[in-house]
Amino acid sequence: MEVLAGGEVDRETGMVVNMAALDEVVHGKIISRFDHANLNLDPAFANIVPTTENLCRTVFELLDGSLAPAELVRVRVEETENNFFEYSGE
């Protein structure tokens, strides 16, 4: 999974988002929830099929608004080395 954040570069840090903070948010909201989990049992997929496309969209929706002051630009989920899905919001 790739998470792309964008926004203004902080003059003090030279970063758009602190990578440690980004990793913490992604691990807390996504990895700890979905890694090695049966997606069919997760409430996020109660009404949709847990395809990789839907997982990508769900990850985006769960992370959106959590990266302040940066903004979530895109989520990419790789299923295999030849098969991936990207979602950038509505």
Helices and strands as residue ranges (DSSP letters): E 2-6, H 19-26, I 27-31, H 32-34, G 39-41, G 43-45, H 52-63, E 71-80, E 83-87
